[in-house]
Amino acid sequence: MLMSPKILSSFHILTFPKFNLNAGGTAYPPQPIQCDFENKSYAQALARLYDELGCVSNKTCPSFPKLDQLSRTLQKRLIDYGPLPNALKFKRSIYDDARWVRVDDLLRIVNVDRVILYRTNLTSDDVRALLTHWINSEADMFHSMEIIAYEDIELDELFDSLVVLKHLHDSCSTIFTLAKSSSRVFPVLAITYALSIVIISAWKPDETFNADLSKDQYEPTYQILQLLERKTTLERSLEQRNNGVDQIQMTEELAEIMQELWRFGVFFEGGTATRG
């Protein structure tokens, strides 16, 4: 529990001068915690405090009114004065009102866990710009991000330029694709969207996409995407009309890939690889 912490704030700094923390039976002595948004290590310190308390936002930590007050203070500052430096570099960032966020703020995110922006002024073009940057980024930007945009999101044109696997659900679909960079630890990218809401996440090759349906359905996703990438490469090579021997070999390999995709339950709908 927190024992009457005081909160001091300036434009760049939020400070808990002293607090007593008892989390999971572990008592921590009174000590200052300073969250300096100019300094990532201090921002991480506040994120660790939230982790110790087992909460990621004021919604999941209702019994700590001072933290709730801190959240409201921070939200108001962000809306009134614009983003604080590194405001999106917490391990987990959840903002009920994120109208201050610009697409350039999102493009600077690197190596965070979760970002949720419930109310934004982001447009469909902004979301496409974010996804394009995310897919082509050399670095892992985040594990998951949820955005409620200002308008309905249109992504068909973006997907037409990518190798994708569409996985059907009851009410929507998830689009999977691979990150362009081979240096990414989480190269399997998932995009679910409807109306103005988009949820995107990144996964390791041996991880299973976590959704409401059976996880077994998603187990071969990485392997399927690799097959689809190879299929696209072969089809482009065949279009270039190389010599006859190469064409025969590529045609045979392409037929084998199609058989493998069929065994995985993949079918093509309007030219898009689909499953589910």
DRENVEX-474370 format. One record per residue (C-alpha): residue number from 1; residue in three letters; x, y, z. Coordinates in steps of 0.25 Angstrom, whole numbers. Layout:
BEGIN
<node i="NUM" aa="ALA" X="X" Y="Y" Z="Z"/>
...
***
This chain:
BEGIN
<node i="1" aa="MET" X="0" Y="0" Z="0"/>
<node i="2" aa="LEU" X="4" Y="14" Z="-2"/>
<node i="3" aa="MET" X="5" Y="23" Z="11"/>
<node i="4" aa="SER" X="1" Y="37" Z="7"/>
<node i="5" aa="PRO" X="11" Y="40" Z="-4"/>
<node i="6" aa="LYS" X="12" Y="55" Z="-8"/>
<node i="7" aa="ILE" X="13" Y="58" Z="-22"/>
<node i="8" aa="LEU" X="21" Y="69" Z="-27"/>
<node i="9" aa="SER" X="21" Y="73" Z="-42"/>
<node i="10" aa="SER" X="27" Y="82" Z="-52"/>
<node i="11" aa="PHE" X="26" Y="82" Z="-67"/>
<node i="12" aa="HIS" X="36" Y="71" Z="-69"/>
<node i="13" aa="ILE" X="37" Y="64" Z="-55"/>
<node i="14" aa="LEU" X="27" Y="57" Z="-46"/>
<node i="15" aa="THR" X="33" Y="54" Z="-32"/>
<node i="16" aa="PHE" X="28" Y="45" Z="-20"/>
<node i="17" aa="PRO" X="37" Y="51" Z="-9"/>
<node i="18" aa="LYS" X="35" Y="39" Z="0"/>
<node i="19" aa="PHE" X="26" Y="27" Z="0"/>
<node i="20" aa="ASN" X="24" Y="14" Z="8"/>
<node i="21" aa="LEU" X="22" Y="2" Z="-1"/>
<node i="22" aa="ASN" X="17" Y="-12" Z="3"/>
<node i="23" aa="ALA" X="15" Y="-21" Z="-10"/>
<node i="24" aa="GLY" X="13" Y="-36" Z="-9"/>
<node i="25" aa="GLY" X="17" Y="-36" Z="6"/>
<node i="26" aa="THR" X="30" Y="-29" Z="3"/>
<node i="27" aa="ALA" X="32" Y="-16" Z="10"/>
<node i="28" aa="TYR" X="41" Y="-5" Z="4"/>
<node i="29" aa="PRO" X="47" Y="6" Z="12"/>
<node i="30" aa="PRO" X="42" Y="21" Z="10"/>
<node i="31" aa="GLN" X="50" Y="27" Z="-2"/>
<node i="32" aa="PRO" X="48" Y="37" Z="-12"/>
<node i="33" aa="ILE" X="44" Y="33" Z="-26"/>
<node i="34" aa="GLN" X="46" Y="43" Z="-37"/>
<node i="35" aa="CYS" X="40" Y="42" Z="-51"/>
<node i="36" aa="ASP" X="48" Y="51" Z="-60"/>
<node i="37" aa="PHE" X="43" Y="50" Z="-74"/>
<node i="38" aa="GLU" X="56" Y="55" Z="-80"/>
<node i="39" aa="ASN" X="63" Y="43" Z="-74"/>
<node i="40" aa="LYS" X="58" Y="29" Z="-78"/>
<node i="41" aa="SER" X="63" Y="22" Z="-66"/>
<node i="42" aa="TYR" X="54" Y="30" Z="-57"/>
<node i="43" aa="ALA" X="42" Y="28" Z="-66"/>
<node i="44" aa="GLN" X="46" Y="13" Z="-64"/>
<node i="45" aa="ALA" X="46" Y="15" Z="-49"/>
<node i="46" aa="LEU" X="32" Y="19" Z="-49"/>
<node i="47" aa="ALA" X="28" Y="8" Z="-58"/>
<node i="48" aa="ARG" X="34" Y="-2" Z="-49"/>
<node i="49" aa="LEU" X="26" Y="4" Z="-37"/>
<node i="50" aa="TYR" X="14" Y="2" Z="-45"/>
<node i="51" aa="ASP" X="18" Y="-12" Z="-47"/>
<node i="52" aa="GLU" X="21" Y="-15" Z="-33"/>
<node i="53" aa="LEU" X="7" Y="-10" Z="-30"/>
<node i="54" aa="GLY" X="1" Y="-19" Z="-40"/>
<node i="55" aa="CYS" X="-6" Y="-9" Z="-48"/>
<node i="56" aa="VAL" X="-3" Y="-2" Z="-62"/>
<node i="57" aa="SER" X="-13" Y="9" Z="-61"/>
<node i="58" aa="ASN" X="-22" Y="17" Z="-51"/>
<node i="59" aa="LYS" X="-34" Y="7" Z="-56"/>
<node i="60" aa="THR" X="-27" Y="-5" Z="-51"/>
<node i="61" aa="CYS" X="-22" Y="2" Z="-38"/>
<node i="62" aa="PRO" X="-34" Y="9" Z="-32"/>
<node i="63" aa="SER" X="-30" Y="7" Z="-18"/>
<node i="64" aa="PHE" X="-18" Y="17" Z="-19"/>
<node i="65" aa="PRO" X="-25" Y="31" Z="-20"/>
<node i="66" aa="LYS" X="-11" Y="38" Z="-21"/>
<node i="67" aa="LEU" X="-7" Y="30" Z="-33"/>
<node i="68" aa="ASP" X="-21" Y="33" Z="-39"/>
<node i="69" aa="GLN" X="-18" Y="48" Z="-36"/>
<node i="70" aa="LEU" X="-4" Y="46" Z="-43"/>
<node i="71" aa="SER" X="-11" Y="40" Z="-55"/>
<node i="72" aa="ARG" X="-21" Y="51" Z="-57"/>
<node i="73" aa="THR" X="-10" Y="62" Z="-54"/>
<node i="74" aa="LEU" X="-1" Y="56" Z="-65"/>
<node i="75" aa="GLN" X="-13" Y="54" Z="-75"/>
<node i="76" aa="LYS" X="-17" Y="69" Z="-73"/>
<node i="77" aa="ARG" X="-2" Y="74" Z="-75"/>
<node i="78" aa="LEU" X="-1" Y="65" Z="-88"/>
<node i="79" aa="ILE" X="-14" Y="71" Z="-94"/>
<node i="80" aa="ASP" X="-12" Y="86" Z="-90"/>
<node i="81" aa="TYR" X="3" Y="87" Z="-93"/>
<node i="82" aa="GLY" X="6" Y="75" Z="-102"/>
<node i="83" aa="PRO" X="14" Y="63" Z="-100"/>
<node i="84" aa="LEU" X="25" Y="62" Z="-89"/>
<node i="85" aa="PRO" X="38" Y="57" Z="-94"/>
<node i="86" aa="ASN" X="38" Y="42" Z="-94"/>
<node i="87" aa="ALA" X="23" Y="41" Z="-90"/>
<node i="88" aa="LEU" X="22" Y="29" Z="-99"/>
<node i="89" aa="LYS" X="34" Y="22" Z="-94"/>
<node i="90" aa="PHE" X="28" Y="15" Z="-81"/>
<node i="91" aa="LYS" X="28" Y="0" Z="-82"/>
<node i="92" aa="ARG" X="13" Y="1" Z="-82"/>
<node i="93" aa="SER" X="6" Y="14" Z="-86"/>
<node i="94" aa="ILE" X="-9" Y="15" Z="-85"/>
<node i="95" aa="TYR" X="-16" Y="28" Z="-88"/>
<node i="96" aa="ASP" X="-31" Y="30" Z="-88"/>
<node i="97" aa="ASP" X="-29" Y="43" Z="-95"/>
<node i="98" aa="ALA" X="-18" Y="43" Z="-105"/>
<node i="99" aa="ARG" X="-22" Y="55" Z="-114"/>
<node i="100" aa="TRP" X="-8" Y="61" Z="-112"/>
<node i="101" aa="VAL" X="-2" Y="49" Z="-119"/>
<node i="102" aa="ARG" X="4" Y="51" Z="-133"/>
<node i="103" aa="VAL" X="8" Y="40" Z="-143"/>
<node i="104" aa="ASP" X="23" Y="45" Z="-141"/>
<node i="105" aa="ASP" X="22" Y="42" Z="-126"/>
<node i="106" aa="LEU" X="18" Y="28" Z="-129"/>
<node i="107" aa="LEU" X="29" Y="26" Z="-140"/>
<node i="108" aa="ARG" X="40" Y="29" Z="-129"/>
<node i="109" aa="ILE" X="35" Y="17" Z="-120"/>
<node i="110" aa="VAL" X="45" Y="6" Z="-118"/>
<node i="111" aa="ASN" X="45" Y="-6" Z="-109"/>
<node i="112" aa="VAL" X="33" Y="-4" Z="-100"/>
<node i="113" aa="ASP" X="23" Y="-14" Z="-96"/>
<node i="114" aa="ARG" X="9" Y="-8" Z="-98"/>
<node i="115" aa="VAL" X="3" Y="5" Z="-103"/>
<node i="116" aa="ILE" X="-12" Y="8" Z="-102"/>
<node i="117" aa="LEU" X="-18" Y="21" Z="-107"/>
<node i="118" aa="TYR" X="-33" Y="21" Z="-105"/>
<node i="119" aa="ARG" X="-36" Y="35" Z="-111"/>
<node i="120" aa="THR" X="-27" Y="41" Z="-122"/>
<node i="121" aa="ASN" X="-28" Y="51" Z="-134"/>
<node i="122" aa="LEU" X="-20" Y="41" Z="-142"/>
<node i="123" aa="THR" X="-25" Y="39" Z="-156"/>
<node i="124" aa="SER" X="-26" Y="27" Z="-165"/>
<node i="125" aa="ASP" X="-14" Y="32" Z="-173"/>
<node i="126" aa="ASP" X="-6" Y="33" Z="-159"/>
<node i="127" aa="VAL" X="-9" Y="19" Z="-156"/>
<node i="128" aa="ARG" X="-4" Y="14" Z="-169"/>
<node i="129" aa="ALA" X="8" Y="22" Z="-167"/>
<node i="130" aa="LEU" X="11" Y="16" Z="-154"/>
<node i="131" aa="LEU" X="8" Y="2" Z="-159"/>
<node i="132" aa="THR" X="18" Y="4" Z="-171"/>
<node i="133" aa="HIS" X="29" Y="9" Z="-162"/>
<node i="134" aa="TRP" X="26" Y="-2" Z="-152"/>
<node i="135" aa="ILE" X="27" Y="-13" Z="-163"/>
<node i="136" aa="ASN" X="40" Y="-7" Z="-169"/>
<node i="137" aa="SER" X="47" Y="-3" Z="-155"/>
<node i="138" aa="GLU" X="60" Y="-9" Z="-152"/>
<node i="139" aa="ALA" X="56" Y="-9" Z="-137"/>
<node i="140" aa="ASP" X="45" Y="-16" Z="-129"/>
<node i="141" aa="MET" X="36" Y="-4" Z="-126"/>
<node i="142" aa="PHE" X="26" Y="-10" Z="-116"/>
<node i="143" aa="HIS" X="19" Y="-23" Z="-113"/>
<node i="144" aa="SER" X="5" Y="-18" Z="-115"/>
<node i="145" aa="MET" X="-2" Y="-5" Z="-118"/>
<node i="146" aa="GLU" X="-17" Y="-1" Z="-118"/>
<node i="147" aa="ILE" X="-22" Y="12" Z="-124"/>
<node i="148" aa="ILE" X="-36" Y="18" Z="-126"/>
<node i="149" aa="ALA" X="-34" Y="27" Z="-137"/>
<node i="150" aa="TYR" X="-42" Y="40" Z="-141"/>
<node i="151" aa="GLU" X="-48" Y="33" Z="-153"/>
<node i="152" aa="ASP" X="-50" Y="19" Z="-159"/>
<node i="153" aa="ILE" X="-38" Y="12" Z="-163"/>
<node i="154" aa="GLU" X="-35" Y="8" Z="-178"/>
<node i="155" aa="LEU" X="-23" Y="-2" Z="-179"/>
<node i="156" aa="ASP" X="-27" Y="-10" Z="-192"/>
<node i="157" aa="GLU" X="-17" Y="-2" Z="-201"/>
<node i="158" aa="LEU" X="-6" Y="-5" Z="-191"/>
<node i="159" aa="PHE" X="-9" Y="-20" Z="-190"/>
<node i="160" aa="ASP" X="-9" Y="-20" Z="-205"/>
<node i="161" aa="SER" X="6" Y="-17" Z="-205"/>
<node i="162" aa="LEU" X="10" Y="-28" Z="-195"/>
<node i="163" aa="VAL" X="10" Y="-43" Z="-194"/>
<node i="164" aa="VAL" X="-1" Y="-45" Z="-183"/>
<node i="165" aa="LEU" X="-9" Y="-56" Z="-177"/>
<node i="166" aa="LYS" X="-23" Y="-53" Z="-173"/>
<node i="167" aa="HIS" X="-29" Y="-61" Z="-162"/>
<node i="168" aa="LEU" X="-44" Y="-60" Z="-161"/>
<node i="169" aa="HIS" X="-51" Y="-59" Z="-147"/>
<node i="170" aa="ASP" X="-66" Y="-58" Z="-145"/>
<node i="171" aa="SER" X="-67" Y="-43" Z="-145"/>
<node i="172" aa="CYS" X="-54" Y="-38" Z="-152"/>
<node i="173" aa="SER" X="-41" Y="-43" Z="-157"/>
<node i="174" aa="THR" X="-26" Y="-42" Z="-153"/>
<node i="175" aa="ILE" X="-16" Y="-39" Z="-164"/>
<node i="176" aa="PHE" X="-2" Y="-46" Z="-161"/>
<node i="177" aa="THR" X="11" Y="-41" Z="-169"/>
<node i="178" aa="LEU" X="26" Y="-42" Z="-166"/>
<node i="179" aa="ALA" X="35" Y="-31" Z="-162"/>
<node i="180" aa="LYS" X="44" Y="-27" Z="-174"/>
<node i="181" aa="SER" X="57" Y="-27" Z="-165"/>
<node i="182" aa="SER" X="63" Y="-40" Z="-161"/>
<node i="183" aa="SER" X="69" Y="-34" Z="-148"/>
<node i="184" aa="ARG" X="55" Y="-33" Z="-142"/>
<node i="185" aa="VAL" X="53" Y="-42" Z="-130"/>
<node i="186" aa="PHE" X="38" Y="-41" Z="-132"/>
<node i="187" aa="PRO" X="36" Y="-43" Z="-147"/>
<node i="188" aa="VAL" X="22" Y="-48" Z="-147"/>
<node i="189" aa="LEU" X="13" Y="-36" Z="-148"/>
<node i="190" aa="ALA" X="-2" Y="-36" Z="-146"/>
<node i="191" aa="ILE" X="-12" Y="-26" Z="-149"/>
<node i="192" aa="THR" X="-27" Y="-26" Z="-145"/>
<node i="193" aa="TYR" X="-36" Y="-14" Z="-149"/>
<node i="194" aa="ALA" X="-50" Y="-10" Z="-150"/>
<node i="195" aa="LEU" X="-56" Y="4" Z="-152"/>
<node i="196" aa="SER" X="-47" Y="13" Z="-144"/>
<node i="197" aa="ILE" X="-40" Y="3" Z="-135"/>
<node i="198" aa="VAL" X="-27" Y="-4" Z="-139"/>
<node i="199" aa="ILE" X="-20" Y="-14" Z="-130"/>
<node i="200" aa="ILE" X="-6" Y="-18" Z="-134"/>
<node i="201" aa="SER" X="4" Y="-27" Z="-128"/>
<node i="202" aa="ALA" X="18" Y="-34" Z="-131"/>
<node i="203" aa="TRP" X="22" Y="-48" Z="-127"/>
<node i="204" aa="LYS" X="34" Y="-57" Z="-128"/>
<node i="205" aa="PRO" X="34" Y="-69" Z="-138"/>
<node i="206" aa="ASP" X="32" Y="-79" Z="-128"/>
<node i="207" aa="GLU" X="21" Y="-71" Z="-120"/>
<node i="208" aa="THR" X="6" Y="-74" Z="-123"/>
<node i="209" aa="PHE" X="-3" Y="-62" Z="-126"/>
<node i="210" aa="ASN" X="-12" Y="-60" Z="-113"/>
<node i="211" aa="ALA" X="-27" Y="-58" Z="-117"/>
<node i="212" aa="ASP" X="-40" Y="-63" Z="-112"/>
<node i="213" aa="LEU" X="-40" Y="-75" Z="-121"/>
<node i="214" aa="SER" X="-32" Y="-87" Z="-119"/>
<node i="215" aa="LYS" X="-17" Y="-84" Z="-119"/>
<node i="216" aa="ASP" X="-15" Y="-97" Z="-128"/>
<node i="217" aa="GLN" X="-21" Y="-90" Z="-140"/>
<node i="218" aa="TYR" X="-9" Y="-80" Z="-140"/>
<node i="219" aa="GLU" X="2" Y="-89" Z="-137"/>
<node i="220" aa="PRO" X="7" Y="-90" Z="-152"/>
<node i="221" aa="THR" X="6" Y="-75" Z="-155"/>
<node i="222" aa="TYR" X="21" Y="-73" Z="-156"/>
<node i="223" aa="GLN" X="23" Y="-85" Z="-165"/>
<node i="224" aa="ILE" X="11" Y="-81" Z="-174"/>
<node i="225" aa="LEU" X="16" Y="-67" Z="-176"/>
<node i="226" aa="GLN" X="30" Y="-72" Z="-180"/>
<node i="227" aa="LEU" X="23" Y="-81" Z="-190"/>
<node i="228" aa="LEU" X="15" Y="-69" Z="-195"/>
<node i="229" aa="GLU" X="28" Y="-61" Z="-196"/>
<node i="230" aa="ARG" X="35" Y="-72" Z="-204"/>
<node i="231" aa="LYS" X="23" Y="-74" Z="-213"/>
<node i="232" aa="THR" X="23" Y="-59" Z="-216"/>
<node i="233" aa="THR" X="38" Y="-59" Z="-220"/>
<node i="234" aa="LEU" X="36" Y="-71" Z="-229"/>
<node i="235" aa="GLU" X="24" Y="-65" Z="-236"/>
<node i="236" aa="ARG" X="32" Y="-52" Z="-239"/>
<node i="237" aa="SER" X="44" Y="-60" Z="-244"/>
<node i="238" aa="LEU" X="35" Y="-68" Z="-253"/>
<node i="239" aa="GLU" X="29" Y="-55" Z="-259"/>
<node i="240" aa="GLN" X="43" Y="-51" Z="-263"/>
<node i="241" aa="ARG" X="44" Y="-63" Z="-272"/>
<node i="242" aa="ASN" X="57" Y="-69" Z="-268"/>
<node i="243" aa="ASN" X="63" Y="-81" Z="-276"/>
<node i="244" aa="GLY" X="54" Y="-94" Z="-277"/>
<node i="245" aa="VAL" X="61" Y="-102" Z="-267"/>
<node i="246" aa="ASP" X="60" Y="-92" Z="-256"/>
<node i="247" aa="GLN" X="45" Y="-90" Z="-260"/>
<node i="248" aa="ILE" X="42" Y="-105" Z="-258"/>
<node i="249" aa="GLN" X="49" Y="-105" Z="-245"/>
<node i="250" aa="MET" X="42" Y="-93" Z="-240"/>
<node i="251" aa="THR" X="29" Y="-98" Z="-245"/>
<node i="252" aa="GLU" X="31" Y="-111" Z="-237"/>
<node i="253" aa="GLU" X="35" Y="-104" Z="-225"/>
<node i="254" aa="LEU" X="23" Y="-95" Z="-226"/>
<node i="255" aa="ALA" X="13" Y="-107" Z="-227"/>
<node i="256" aa="GLU" X="20" Y="-113" Z="-214"/>
<node i="257" aa="ILE" X="17" Y="-100" Z="-207"/>
<node i="258" aa="MET" X="3" Y="-99" Z="-211"/>
<node i="259" aa="GLN" X="1" Y="-114" Z="-206"/>
<node i="260" aa="GLU" X="7" Y="-110" Z="-193"/>
<node i="261" aa="LEU" X="-2" Y="-98" Z="-192"/>
<node i="262" aa="TRP" X="-14" Y="-106" Z="-195"/>
<node i="263" aa="ARG" X="-10" Y="-116" Z="-183"/>
<node i="264" aa="PHE" X="-10" Y="-104" Z="-174"/>
<node i="265" aa="GLY" X="-24" Y="-100" Z="-178"/>
<node i="266" aa="VAL" X="-20" Y="-88" Z="-186"/>
<node i="267" aa="PHE" X="-29" Y="-84" Z="-198"/>
<node i="268" aa="PHE" X="-28" Y="-71" Z="-206"/>
<node i="269" aa="GLU" X="-40" Y="-61" Z="-206"/>
<node i="270" aa="GLY" X="-38" Y="-50" Z="-216"/>
<node i="271" aa="GLY" X="-24" Y="-53" Z="-217"/>
<node i="272" aa="THR" X="-21" Y="-52" Z="-202"/>
<node i="273" aa="ALA" X="-17" Y="-64" Z="-194"/>
<node i="274" aa="THR" X="-27" Y="-67" Z="-184"/>
<node i="275" aa="ARG" X="-29" Y="-77" Z="-173"/>
<node i="276" aa="GLY" X="-39" Y="-80" Z="-162"/>
***
